[in-house]
Amino acid sequence: MKKLLLSLAAAGLLAGCSSDGQDGPPETEVKTQEDPVTVDYLQERFTEGMSVDAYAVEIQTWQDKGQAAIQETVRPPSDENLTADIIQVADGFLLVVYDSTKITFVKPFASPEDAKQYVEENL
């Protein structure tokens, strides 16, 4: 999974350098222990339709800083084109589902087991 995220991050950086008027990937706010990355904060940042490249850059930055961790990556049984990351942050877990180009679904959970069960039963 880390190799995939690194590849996606590199692709995001390259895409950000294209001639579309942007100066690079979206700026990722560095959070502190007093103001940590939370589920609500990630839900504001990771929205349906967001580019997978931008998502990969942001989540990798937070992982590198120890502010978020992908607990598990699973594939929904009904659609092999989707991938679901279960992300742990200071106050819980966020399920981020994406295809090869964009985020398709975002939902908070109390535990990684609940998120995984949701993927298996609903996606």
C-alpha positions in Angstrom: 0.0 0.0 0.0 2.8 2.4 0.8 4.3 1.8 -2.7 0.9 2.6 -4.2 0.6 5.8 -2.1 4.1 6.9 -3.0 3.4 6.3 -6.7 0.1 8.2 -6.4 1.9 11.0 -4.6 4.6 11.2 -7.3 1.9 11.3 -9.9 0.1 14.0 -8.0 3.2 16.1 -7.8 3.8 15.7 -11.5 0.1 16.5 -12.3 0.4 19.6 -10.1 3.3 20.8 -12.1 1.3 20.7 -15.3 0.1 23.9 -17.1 -3.3 24.1 -15.5 -2.4 27.1 -13.5 -1.8 25.4 -10.2 1.6 25.6 -8.5 1.5 22.1 -7.1 -0.6 19.8 -5.0 -3.1 21.4 -2.5 -1.4 22.7 0.6 -1.7 20.2 3.5 -2.1 21.9 6.9 0.3 20.6 9.5 -1.6 19.9 12.7 -0.2 19.9 16.2 -0.8 17.8 19.3 -3.0 20.6 20.7 -4.9 20.8 17.3 -4.7 17.2 15.9 -6.0 15.8 12.7 -9.6 14.6 13.5 -12.3 12.7 11.7 -14.3 15.9 11.1 -11.3 17.7 9.7 -10.6 14.9 7.3 -14.2 14.8 6.2 -13.9 18.5 5.2 -10.7 17.8 3.3 -11.5 14.4 1.7 -14.7 14.9 -0.3 -16.5 12.8 -2.9 -15.0 13.7 -6.3 -11.6 14.8 -4.9 -8.7 13.7 -7.1 -7.0 10.5 -5.9 -3.6 12.2 -6.6 -4.4 15.0 -4.2 -5.8 12.6 -1.6 -2.6 10.5 -1.8 -0.3 13.5 -1.3 -2.3 14.7 1.7 -2.6 11.4 3.5 1.1 10.6 2.9 2.0 14.0 4.4 0.0 13.3 7.5 1.4 9.8 7.8 4.9 11.1 7.5 4.2 13.5 10.4 2.5 10.8 12.5 -0.8 12.6 12.4 -2.8 9.9 10.6 -2.3 6.2 9.8 -3.9 4.0 7.2 -4.9 1.0 9.4 -6.0 -1.2 6.5 -6.7 -1.1 2.8 -9.5 -3.3 1.6 -11.3 -4.0 -1.7 -15.1 -4.0 -1.7 -16.2 -7.5 -2.8 -18.8 -6.1 -5.2 -16.4 -3.8 -7.2 -12.8 -4.7 -7.8 -12.2 -1.2 -9.3 -12.6 0.4 -5.8 -10.2 0.6 -3.0 -11.0 1.5 0.6 -8.6 3.0 3.1 -9.4 2.9 6.8 -7.6 5.9 8.3 -7.0 6.3 12.0 -6.7 9.8 13.4 -6.8 11.3 16.9 -10.5 10.8 17.5 -11.6 7.8 15.4 -11.5 6.3 11.9 -12.5 7.5 8.5 -13.3 5.2 5.6 -12.2 6.7 2.2 -13.3 4.8 -0.9 -11.8 5.6 -4.3 -11.4 4.4 -7.8 -8.5 5.1 -10.1 -9.3 8.8 -10.4 -11.4 10.2 -7.6 -12.8 9.6 -4.1 -16.2 8.0 -4.3 -17.3 7.7 -0.7 -16.3 9.0 2.8 -17.7 7.9 6.1 -16.6 8.0 9.8 -16.5 4.9 12.1 -15.8 4.2 15.7 -13.5 1.3 14.9 -11.6 -0.2 12.0 -13.7 -3.4 12.4 -16.9 -1.4 11.9 -15.5 0.2 8.8 -14.3 -3.1 7.3 -17.7 -4.7 8.0 -19.4 -1.8 6.3 -17.3 -2.3 3.2 -18.0 -6.0 3.1 -21.8 -5.6 3.5 -22.5 -2.3 1.7 -20.0 -1.7 -1.1 
